[in-house]
Amino acid sequence: MASYNRVILLGNLTRDPEIRYLQSGTAVTDVGLAVNDRRKNANGEWVEDTTFVDVTLWSRTAEVAGEYLSKGSPVLIEGRLKLDAWEGQDGQKRSKLKVVGERMQMLGGRGGSEGGGQRSAAKPNSQYSQPAPPDDFDDSPPADQSPGDDIPF
């Protein structure tokens, strides 16, 4: 059976990106994304739900996020879901579902009030894309891949 793992999220960063580098020199950053959903409840009242998603960005995409984005910045992320599993210090098995970001679209203008104003010098709606690392995160740099023009939106 075929499978498909694709996620597209539009939201605001919940914290400033902090870049770190692997021994191989590959940049990586973990960001939090708040995604709002507005819907009517059973009483016909509008209710806003916020979902918080952890996103990992790699290579040049991670560097661009660290340089141009800050807490509150609006951003569109395209990537895939990944389940991380580990054993905690207490011996309990733990797991966490996150998104490995493969494309990032910065939204909003320069120095605007929508976040990203402190460090933003990039053109509005700039897109950055890098492939994600292998699933085993073995510190090897991702394979080269150029951004495509086949985005369906």
N, C-alpha and C positions, 0 to 999 in steps of 0.2 A: 504494500500500500504506500502510495506517495504521501509525503508530508510537506508542510509549508510553515515556516517560522518567521514571521515578519511583524514588526510593531512600528506604528507611527504615533508619536506623541507630540502634543503642542501644549506648552505650559511655561511656568516661570521657575527659575532656579531658586532653591531654598537656602543656598549658601554659596559663598565664593568658591570657585574651583581652586584646588591646590594641586599643582603638577608635581609628580615625582618621576624619577627615571630609573628604569631597570638597569642591571649591570650591563646589559647589551646596548644601553643608550636609548632605548625606546621610551618615549614619554607616555604616561598614563595618568588619568585623573578620574576620580569618582565624584559625581555631582548628584544632587537631589533635585527632583523635578516635581512641582506641584501642578497637577492637572485638574481643572475644575469641570464639573458636569452639572448642568442646570436642567431640572426636569420638574414635572408636576407630580405631586404625590396623590394618594387616593382621595384627598379632600379638595383637589384642584388647586392647591397652593404651590407656588414655585419653591423648590428646595434646591440648595446648592450643595453638592457633595464634592469634596476634594480628595483626590487619590495622590499619595506620595510614592514616587518611583525612584529607585536608585539606578543610575546610569553610569556605565564605565566607558570612557572615551580613550582612544589610543592614538599614538603617533602624532602627526601634524594636527589632527582634529583636537587632541588633548591640549596641545600647545596653544592653538588659536582660542580655545575656550578659556584657558588660563590667562591669556593676554587681553582678550576683549570682553569677556563676560564677567558679571558679578551677581551677587544675590539680587533677585528680582528680575533679572534679564529675561525677556521672552525669547523662547527658542523652540525650534521644531527638531525633533530627533527621530531618525529612522534607524532601526536596528533589529535585533533578534533577542528573544527570551533565552535566559540561561539560568539553570538551577545550580547554585553552589551548595554543597553539602560538606559538613565537617563534624568532628566530635569536639564538644566543649570541654573546658577544664573539669567540669563536674562529671564527665563521662557520658553525658546525654548527646544523642545525635541531633544535629541542628541542620536546617536548610534555609535558604533564602532565594527567592526568585528576583532576578534583576534583568536589566536590559543592557546588552552590549551594543553601544551606539556605533553605527557604521557611517552615518551621514548626519551632519548638523547644519541647520539653516538658522542663522542669526536673524531675528526679527526686530522691528522698531528702528528708530533713527539714531544718529549720533547725538550723544549728550542729552537725549530726551529724558522724560520723567518716567519712562517705562523700564528703568533699570539699565544697567550696562553703561550708564553715563560717566562713571568715574574713569573707566579705562578704555572706552570705546573710541577707536579711530578708524574702524572698518566701515566699508560701505554698508548701508542698510540692506537687509535681506541677502547678506553674503552667505554662500554655501561652501562648506568644507566637507571633504569625504576622504576617508582612509579605511582600508579594510581592517577588520578586527583581528586580534591574534588567534592562534589555534585554541581550541577548547581546553587544552591541557595547560595553557598559560606557561609555557616552558621558557620564557624570556627570549624566544627567538622573534625577530621583527616580522611583522606581517608581510605577506607577498605584495608586490606592487600592484596597484589597481588605480586607474584614473576615474574621476567622477564621470558618471554617465548623464546623458541628456534624456533619459527615458523615465523621468519621474512622472507619475500619473496625476499630478495635481499642479 
